[in-house]
Amino acid sequence: MIPYYFIRKELNYNEFYTSHIQSASNFAYYKCGDKNTSLDLAQEAFIKIWENCAKIDFKKAKSYLFTVVNNLFLNKIKHE
């Protein structure tokens, strides 16, 4: 049986993802100028949010999302 907290976490995450994937991808596109890279950065940011879900206050999750996208972009530039 799946624990209730996991189901709740997944429902919150799915709602958050659906609400913010477009804006995160647009922000990443603004930073890098490449559609495929922007989607990769946004997806990777959402993976990091899922992995750190227990540590993130969902009231601040949108800000955290954009910070992660920006940091991923900066790391990409640094390694190129």
Secondary structure, 3 states (H helix, E strand, C coil): CCCHHHHHHHHHHHHHHHHHHHHHHHHHHHHHCCHHHHHHHHHHHHHHHHHCHHHCCCCCHHHHHHHHHHHHHHHHHHHC
